[in-house]
Amino acid sequence: MDLLGASRWFGADAGLASLYDLALLAGMYTMFGGFLHGAAMVATAGVSAAEFAESAGDWLRAVSGSLPYAAAFIDSGDYTTEVQSVDFNKAALDVIVRASVDQGIAPDLVAPIQELLARQQAEGHGKEAFDRIIESIRPAVTRPA
C-alpha cells in the first residue's frame, strides 16, 4: 500500500533498499537540522518558527529543483562551474556561522558544511562547484574514474 509515498523496487538485494532508506533519512535529518538552525536564528529577532516555516518551505521546494544538476556534477566527476563555487559557498557559510555565533546560536549544524568547504579549498578546488564536497566524505572506491 502506498499511503505515504510510491513503492519502488530496488532489485533482489534487500540491503540496497535499506541503504536507500537510510540515505533518504540522512537528507531529511540534515534538511530539518538546517530548518531548526534557521528558526533559531530568526527567533533572536522575534520571528516565530511558524512564520519562518512559511518562507523556509517555499525556499526548500524551490532549491530542491537543483538536485539533478548536483547529481550531474557528482556522476560525471567534473565539478567545473562558473557559479556557486566552493569559494563562493565557503564565504557564505563563514557569514552564516559568524551571524549565528553573534546571535548566540551554536553553529553545530552548519559548521560541518563550512569545514567540508574549507577542506576542498585547502586541496585547491575553490573554483569548482559546491557539490565537490562529496569528495571529502565518500570513499575513493566510489569516485568516478
ABEGO torsion letter per residue (X at the ends): XBAAEBBBBAEABAAAAAAAAAAAAAAAAAAAAAAAAAAAAAAAAGBBAAAAAAAAAAAAAAAAAAAAAAAAAAAAGBABBABGBAAAAAAAAAAAAAAAAAAGBBAAAAAAAAAAAAAAAAAGAAABBAAAAAAAABBAAABBX
